[in-house]
Amino acid sequence: MTTVVNQPTAAALAGRILAERQRLVDTLGDPRAAQDRVLAEALAANAATEFGAAHGFAGLAGVDDFRRAVPIRTHEEFMTWIRRTIDGERRVLTADQPQVYFSSSGTTGREKYIPVTPTYMRTVFLAFYYAGFAKVLEHHRDLLGDDEAVLNLWQDPTAYVDHTSAGQPHIGPSQVDYGKFGEHAAVGPGTNAPWSRVLDEYADSGPWERAYLRLRLAADRDVRWVIAVNPAMVAALPYQLEQCWPRIVEEIHAGTLGGRPYGSPNPARARQLEKIAAYRGVLRPSDLWPRLKLIISWNTALSSLYLPGVREQFGEGVRVLSAPIASCEGPVGVPVDRHPSAGPLYLPGCFYEFIAAEDEITPDATTLLAEQLADGHEYHVVLTHVGGLYRCATNDIVRVAGFAGRTPRVEYAGRSVPLTAGPVRLTEPQSVRAIAAALADTGLFTKNATSRVTGAPARYEVAMALTDAPTVTEVEALAQALDRRLGEQSAPYRAARSAGELAAARLVPTDPDAFLREWERRVRAGQRPPRVKDRVFQTDPEVWHRLVGGADR
């Protein structure tokens, strides 16, 4: 049965977006004052909880007191309190009880359980969510009010919902039914279009089939913007289309969706697509949607290496707008202007601390505040908010890319867990920069890459899907450039190479579609596409061998 959602008018939605954007903009000139306010409100709201009492929230008189009273913890170290909350205990971490738990596989691969309370959802998450659409509203106002023109690959509130051991929803942020929090305006763009709501009737379909059904529905629509957020889904869409376009054309011709009757047969559209495919040998997104203007996606870190090439398949002039920066633990940055990759810290929602990216995350690590960050430097993110996380290290690294007012603009740079080889701890941002520079040195391009440590003496090994079949000479040149660039990024790497403690970096070319086939395998195995993300460092030997085949032998 198709669910009808109480969709607000475009004017009401625009008003809310502009109000939340202005709320953020009003804080940018004085980040310290805004952050002091957020911290005080979070401590006051939860002072009477067990966690608040144990850490003396009621008696804390500012940032310095807070740092002394509360050690830095990872999500895993919060699980003692979170499990008790899941089991029904009240006022453990927060004054109001969580209604759902956000899920994420996390950097370690262990499932996360992030408590989501009504207060956090209303005052932090949804306010951040609305503010994130401000750039679309400002520069593409006609798109924001037209659900029929949106292909939303990220939000899927009718997909299978997992539950905690006590029965609470355990879901990704992309699965939230915001109407249950009284926020009907937060229905994701495109998810309320009649053609998108048809997926309600296919709720039992697995993630791979749902991805096909969504693409089939969009194939005979005038899609003008795509919401992906996760760049792996942007890269996968042309690949999906390549795999399934004959089935799409057949169903458009027959008037079916997943083999069931749907709409009216459209032989003219089917013949048009067949003719294009006969000429090109395949269908591309630009063939389906010639008026496409916009893609919303993260566009930094590893995706910066491949998104420019992927974007070409969506059409000339299609623009990639940076999605808001966040982890499942909380919001981080919101783009507010035309900056291509970064947005100012979301000061009204979270209290932020930062650890230099080259330092380890420890309970007593020295932290910097928002106004102390330096342009061009990279930091681990530690956040506190009213939803029950206090000095929580998110396992994300951000890079400062200038300032908005006096507030740092940040862009996502990578995960915090390093790849260690002997005395060397290589960070994800260092690895990505070295790969990018080595590609530029050799004039080669990649569709994706991942790294591991292997051998004795240890060496960094990079598996890379190059866009064109490389010669042996080109592979050797790229490996040499990569080894040199890693040394430029990391002084310990350079020293270990000179001392013979580390062997030269090795490049392993993969099939051009190897990473896309791995994406498909994971989705077919049951992972929702928003959860299947790029991995700069690959710790699973089975995944590595699937990617490289026999190339590493």
Protein Blocks (a to p, Z undefined) as FASTA:
>chain_A
ZZddddddfklmmmmmmmmmmmmmmmmmmmmlmmmmmmmmmmmmmmmpmklmmnommmpg
bjklmmmmpccddfklmmmmmmmmmnopahklbmbdcfbdcddebjnopacdddddfklm
mmmmmmmmmmmmmmmmmmmmmlmmmmklpccfkbcckbccdddfkopacddfklpcfkln
opaklpcghjlgmklmmmmmmmmpcfklmmmmmmmmmmmcccfbdcekpamlmmmmmmmm
mmmmmmmmmmmmnopaehiaehjadfklmmmmmmmmmmnopacfklmmmmbfbdcddfeh
jllmmmmmmmmmnoghiacdddddddfkbcfbdcfbfbfkbccddfklpccddddfkbcc
dfklccddfklpcehiacddddddfkopahiaehiacddebjehjaccdddfbdfbdcde
hjbccdfklmmmmmmmmmmmnopacfbdcdddedjddddddddddfbdcdfklmmmmmmm
mmmmmmmmpmklmmmmmnopaccdddddddfklmmmmmmmmmmnopafklmccdfbacbf
klmmmmnommlZZ
